[in-house]
């Protein structure tokens, strides 16, 4: 309580002058969630390419994009992407070996 008999709120999300909510903390959180949209897009693209073309390179790139998605955007989406990237690397290598007899088609 202040000297004038009114309560003072400390560290609230309400403006002391006008009474409106200030959402500075929440706006920063939402901006961080929107960053890194390119990582999931590239990750899924690299996953699809890894099934048919140079699976070691594109599978590893898809896994890396999944890792970045895991840390920058969404843990569950990043984990799913990393699992699919690993499967794409393995399946792409198997398809490549079955079709051409090499691991680098």
C-alpha positions in Angstrom: 0.0 0.0 0.0 1.3 3.4 -0.9 1.1 6.5 1.4 -2.1 7.8 -0.2 -4.0 4.7 0.8 -4.1 3.0 -2.7 -2.6 -0.3 -3.7 0.2 -0.3 -6.2 0.7 -3.3 -8.4 4.3 -4.3 -9.2 5.3 -6.1 -12.4 1.8 -6.5 -13.8 0.6 -6.5 -17.4 -1.7 -3.6 -16.8 -0.7 0.0 -17.7 -0.7 2.2 -14.6 -1.9 5.2 -16.6 -4.8 3.9 -18.7 -5.6 0.5 -17.3 -5.1 -1.4 -20.6 -3.4 -4.7 -20.8 0.2 -4.6 -22.0 1.2 -7.8 -23.8 4.9 -7.2 -24.3 5.9 -10.5 -22.8 3.3 -12.5 -24.8 4.1 -10.7 -28.1 7.8 -11.7 -27.8 6.8 -15.3 -27.1 4.5 -15.5 -30.2 7.2 -13.9 -32.4 9.7 -16.6 -31.3 7.2 -19.4 -32.2 6.8 -18.0 -35.7 10.5 -17.8 -36.4 12.1 -20.7 -38.2 9.3 -21.6 -40.5 11.8 -22.3 -43.2 13.4 -25.1 -41.2 10.3 -27.4 -41.3 9.6 -26.6 -44.9 13.1 -27.4 -46.0 13.1 -30.5 -43.7 10.0 -32.0 -45.3 11.3 -31.1 -48.8 14.7 -32.8 -48.0 12.9 -35.8 -46.6 11.0 -36.3 -49.8 14.1 -35.8 -52.0 16.0 -38.3 -49.8 13.7 -41.1 -50.8 14.7 -40.9 -54.4 18.0 -38.9 -54.8 21.3 -39.0 -52.7 19.6 -40.3 -49.5 22.7 -39.8 -47.4 23.0 -36.1 -48.2 19.3 -35.2 -48.2 18.4 -37.4 -45.3 21.1 -35.8 -43.2 20.0 -32.4 -44.3 16.4 -33.2 -43.3 17.5 -34.5 -39.9 19.4 -31.2 -39.4 16.3 -29.2 -40.3 14.4 -31.3 -37.8 16.9 -30.5 -35.2 16.7 -26.8 -35.9 12.9 -27.1 -35.8 13.1 -28.9 -32.5 15.1 -26.1 -30.9 13.6 -23.0 -32.6 9.9 -23.8 -33.3 8.2 -26.9 -31.9 9.7 -29.8 -30.0 7.1 -32.3 -31.2 7.2 -31.2 -34.9 11.0 -31.3 -34.8 11.1 -34.8 -33.2 8.6 -36.1 -35.8 10.7 -34.5 -38.6 13.9 -36.1 -37.3 12.2 -39.5 -37.1 11.0 -39.2 -40.7 14.4 -37.9 -41.8 16.1 -41.0 -40.3 13.5 -43.3 -42.0 14.0 -41.4 -45.3 17.7 -41.9 -45.1 17.3 -45.6 -44.5 14.5 -46.2 -47.0 16.2 -44.0 -49.6 19.4 -46.0 -49.2 17.6 -49.3 -49.5 15.7 -48.1 -52.6 18.9 -46.9 -54.2 20.7 -50.1 -53.5 17.8 -52.2 -54.9 17.5 -50.1 -58.1 21.1 -49.5 -59.0 23.2 -51.6 -56.7 24.9 -48.4 -55.3 24.2 -46.3 -52.3 24.6 -43.0 -54.2 21.8 -42.9 -56.8 
